[in-house]
């Protein structure tokens, strides 16, 4: 199944994507607008699979719908850095024997047709194509051998990174959490639709149609099962948690001269078996200053 969140006629809802159509799942999911509601409910997932086979179910042309972030409300969004050896090397890092880890805030996340926001305080906004794991079962201390049992599915991610802010401290939090820089989607593909551990999938990014990154998930240093085993040693993973598995070589900051995403650009991430995530880049606008409230 390919679960999507979408909007049509001013109404947001959930659907299943088949070819060029979206099957409206709202008779099952009601007012829910995040696939997390299905991830957390195995019975609802099972009924959705059956419902999608009903020829009487409402089918809408995909082109008539605006896709939304399929899971904008993760309990946790954990990200791996330096998970492809060639990417580590292009940035001047040693190949790690333990993953670099950081977290993404939900305010940094956008959907597949939302604009990526280039911040007013920096011109060094970089692209990063990444595979994302969607956790489907609560777990702790999971072995590599059992790790795939807790995976609900996968999606694509553009881990937009503001490089000068990323390097202001030894921690990467600042550069990885600017509002509107992390695009997720276009939908969530259930694990049974892909090879075990999403292994052997081609992954690439394009900027204004030009191929920038091209690799394969087999080149990840820490595979999906290994990643889950490592993370579950540290914390409880829960349904609806997201794990971004790092980006391959070819990012903008490592090029000569560097290549940054700028307002007016179109950037896309494509992962074999999942789909294409495309966003346009816009400049940050408006006065977002919030006055302090005296309590």
FITIDO-129601 format. One line per 3 residues: number of its first residue (from 1); their letters; for each residue x, y, z of C-alpha. Coordinates in steps of 0.25 Angstrom, whole numbers, plus 5000, padded with zeros to 4 digits. Example, Ala and Ser with C-alpha at 12.3 -4.5 7.8 and 13.67 -1.06 7.14 Angstrom:
2
1 = AS = 5049/4982/5031; 5055/4996/5029
This chain:
295
1 = XXX = 5000/5000/5000; 5004/5014/4998; 4997/5023/5008
4 = XXX = 4996/5038/5005; 4990/5050/5012; 4983/5059/5002
7 = XXX = 4974/5071/5000; 4963/5073/4990; 4952/5083/4991
10 = XXX = 4957/5089/5003; 4957/5076/5011; 4969/5069/5016
13 = XXX = 4968/5053/5017; 4975/5040/5015; 4976/5032/5003
16 = XXX = 4983/5020/4997; 4990/5023/4984; 4989/5013/4972
19 = XXX = 4995/5017/4959; 4989/5031/4955; 4978/5030/4966
22 = XXX = 4976/5032/4980; 4965/5024/4987; 4958/5032/4998
25 = XXX = 4960/5025/5011; 4952/5035/5019; 4940/5025/5021
28 = XXX = 4950/5017/5030; 4959/5028/5035; 4949/5039/5037
31 = XXX = 4955/5053/5040; 4969/5048/5041; 4979/5055/5033
34 = XXX = 4992/5047/5037; 4996/5033/5033; 5001/5032/5047
37 = XXX = 4986/5028/5050; 4988/5016/5042; 5002/5013/5046
40 = XXX = 4997/5012/5060; 4985/5003/5057; 4988/4990/5051
43 = XXX = 4973/4987/5050; 4971/5000/5042; 4982/4997/5033
46 = XXX = 4976/4983/5030; 4963/4989/5027; 4969/4999/5018
49 = XXX = 4976/4989/5010; 4962/4982/5008; 4955/4995/5005
52 = XXX = 4964/4998/4995; 4961/4986/4987; 4946/4990/4987
55 = XXX = 4942/4995/4973; 4932/5004/4979; 4942/5012/4987
58 = XXX = 4943/5026/4982; 4955/5028/4973; 4960/5042/4970
61 = XXX = 4970/5046/4960; 4984/5048/4966; 4985/5061/4958
64 = XXX = 4973/5067/4964; 4978/5066/4978; 4989/5074/4986
67 = XXX = 4998/5064/4994; 5001/5067/5008; 5011/5062/5018
70 = XXX = 5008/5048/5020; 5012/5048/5034; 5014/5062/5040
73 = XXX = 5013/5058/5054; 5024/5048/5057; 5026/5045/5072
76 = XXX = 5041/5046/5069; 5049/5049/5057; 5062/5043/5058
79 = XXX = 5073/5046/5047; 5086/5039/5044; 5098/5047/5038
82 = XXX = 5110/5041/5031; 5103/5028/5027; 5109/5027/5013
85 = XXX = 5124/5026/5013; 5126/5034/5001; 5118/5045/5007
88 = XXX = 5126/5045/5020; 5139/5046/5012; 5134/5058/5003
91 = XXX = 5131/5066/5016; 5145/5063/5022; 5140/5053/5032
94 = XXX = 5145/5039/5035; 5136/5027/5032; 5129/5025/5045
97 = XXX = 5128/5013/5053; 5116/5018/5061; 5105/5027/5054
100 = XXX = 5104/5042/5056; 5090/5045/5062; 5082/5057/5063
103 = XXX = 5067/5060/5064; 5057/5068/5055; 5047/5077/5060
106 = XXX = 5033/5076/5054; 5033/5091/5051; 5044/5088/5041
109 = XXX = 5036/5078/5033; 5027/5081/5021; 5020/5072/5011
112 = XXX = 5023/5068/4996; 5016/5080/4990; 5020/5091/5000
115 = XXX = 5031/5101/4998; 5045/5099/5004; 5048/5112/5011
118 = XXX = 5061/5118/5009; 5064/5126/5022; 5067/5141/5021
121 = XXX = 5080/5139/5030; 5087/5130/5021; 5090/5126/5006
124 = XXX = 5096/5112/5009; 5083/5104/5008; 5087/5090/5004
127 = XXX = 5079/5078/4999; 5080/5063/5004; 5073/5051/4998
130 = XXX = 5069/5041/5009; 5061/5029/5012; 5052/5029/5024
133 = XXX = 5048/5018/5032; 5034/5018/5038; 5033/5011/5051
136 = XXX = 5021/5002/5053; 5022/4995/5066; 5027/4999/5080
139 = XXX = 5040/4993/5083; 5053/4994/5092; 5066/4986/5091
142 = XXX = 5062/4980/5077; 5072/4970/5071; 5076/4972/5056
145 = XXX = 5070/4959/5053; 5056/4964/5058; 5057/4979/5054
148 = XXX = 5050/4978/5042; 5037/4973/5049; 5036/4987/5055
151 = XXX = 5036/4994/5042; 5023/4999/5036; 5028/5005/5023
154 = XXX = 5037/5015/5017; 5037/5029/5010; 5046/5039/5004
157 = XXX = 5052/5052/5011; 5060/5064/5007; 5068/5068/5019
160 = XXX = 5070/5082/5015; 5082/5087/5023; 5087/5101/5026
163 = XXX = 5102/5098/5026; 5108/5110/5032; 5098/5109/5044
166 = XXX = 5101/5094/5044; 5115/5097/5046; 5114/5107/5057
169 = XXX = 5115/5097/5068; 5119/5082/5069; 5104/5078/5069
172 = XXX = 5097/5080/5056; 5083/5083/5062; 5083/5098/5058
175 = XXX = 5086/5095/5043; 5076/5084/5042; 5064/5091/5048
178 = XXX = 5061/5103/5041; 5046/5105/5038; 5041/5099/5025
181 = XXX = 5054/5092/5021; 5051/5077/5023; 5042/5071/5012
184 = XXX = 5035/5058/5014; 5027/5049/5005; 5021/5048/4995
187 = XXX = 5014/5036/5002; 5018/5024/5011; 5020/5011/5005
190 = XXX = 5018/4999/5013; 5029/4990/5016; 5023/4978/5008
193 = XXX = 5024/4986/4995; 5039/4987/4996; 5051/4978/4998
196 = XXX = 5054/4975/5012; 5061/4986/5019; 5058/4995/5007
199 = XXX = 5072/4989/5002; 5077/4991/4988; 5068/5003/4984
202 = XXX = 5074/5014/4975; 5073/5028/4982; 5076/5041/4975
205 = XXX = 5074/5056/4976; 5072/5066/4965; 5073/5081/4965
208 = XXX = 5066/5089/4954; 5066/5075/4946; 5081/5073/4948
211 = XXX = 5085/5060/4955; 5093/5064/4968; 5093/5051/4976
214 = XXX = 5092/5036/4971; 5094/5024/4980; 5088/5012/4985
217 = XXX = 5083/5008/4999; 5092/4996/4999; 5103/5006/5001
220 = XXX = 5098/5011/5015; 5108/5008/5026; 5098/5005/5036
223 = XXX = 5086/4997/5029; 5072/4998/5033; 5072/4986/5043
226 = XXX = 5086/4991/5049; 5080/5005/5051; 5068/5000/5058
229 = XXX = 5076/4992/5067; 5085/5003/5071; 5074/5013/5073
232 = XXX = 5066/5003/5081; 5078/5001/5091; 5076/5016/5094
235 = XXX = 5061/5019/5094; 5048/5013/5092; 5043/5014/5078
238 = XXX = 5028/5015/5076; 5018/5015/5064; 5019/5027/5056
241 = XXX = 5034/5030/5059; 5042/5034/5047; 5057/5030/5045
244 = XXX = 5064/5037/5033; 5076/5029/5029; 5086/5039/5024
247 = XXX = 5090/5044/5010; 5099/5039/4999; 5111/5047/4993
250 = XXX = 5108/5059/4984; 5103/5070/4993; 5104/5084/4990
253 = XXX = 5114/5089/5000; 5125/5078/4996; 5125/5083/4981
256 = XXX = 5134/5093/4975; 5129/5103/4975; 5118/5100/4985
259 = XXX = 5104/5099/4980; 5092/5104/4989; 5077/5103/4987
262 = XXX = 5072/5117/4984; 5058/5123/4983; 5052/5119/4969
265 = XXX = 5059/5106/4969; 5052/5092/4968; 5058/5081/4976
268 = XXX = 5054/5066/4975; 5058/5053/4983; 5055/5040/4976
271 = XXX = 5056/5026/4982; 5053/5014/4974; 5040/5007/4978
274 = XXX = 5035/5019/4986; 5034/5031/4977; 5038/5045/4974
277 = XXX = 5038/5056/4985; 5038/5070/4978; 5038/5084/4984
280 = XXX = 5041/5098/4980; 5049/5107/4988; 5044/5121/4993
283 = XXX = 5050/5132/5000; 5046/5134/5015; 5036/5146/5015
286 = XXX = 5028/5153/5025; 5031/5158/5039; 5030/5146/5048
289 = XXX = 5034/5153/5061; 5025/5149/5073; 5024/5159/5084
292 = XXX = 5027/5154/5098; 5016/5152/5107; 5017/5157/5122
295 = X = 5011/5147/5131
